[in-house]
Amino acid sequence: MWQDDKKQTCQSFSATNPSIVKYDEKLAEFSEIEAQMELAARYVDIGCIRLNLEPLMSKITAHAVEWKWHLAQGVIAASKKEMKTYLWSMWGLQADVDQVVEDDDLETLKQVLQAIVKIRHSNTDREVHAFFIQENYRTMKAHKIKVIKNKNCIQPFLIILLK
């Protein structure tokens, strides 16, 4: 917890493409450390000496929060990658559907109909993608990691995905 380079360690962990369960386990470890620090005694009396543990406990809590933040970056990156892959495939199918079909253009009509079939068959995939992303953000929320909502965030894409 103290000696490792948090960013590098979390990037190495993320490079293994862990499941959200693995991320959840790691986040739970650091959430547990935070919880223990909240419950621990702030002072310890040793004979006639009183030790103030508050500075140490606040540093431990700060390190746990940093670890969680770096792990969350991996979850967000995985979610964005999943979302972008899915959206690009859907936009490609939309481009196929939006083609203008001339009266005697059977090849274009065939492409449009194939795209419609792919879209109809991808409903389950769309739900799985949406669930994956929602589960990632639910996991972060469960570990009290706040995701800032801005134009670069995935949230606007969730609305598109769930349509």
Helices and strands as residue ranges (DSSP letters): H 6-15, H 20-39, E 43-46, E 49-52, H 54-97, H 106-121, H 123-142, H 155-162
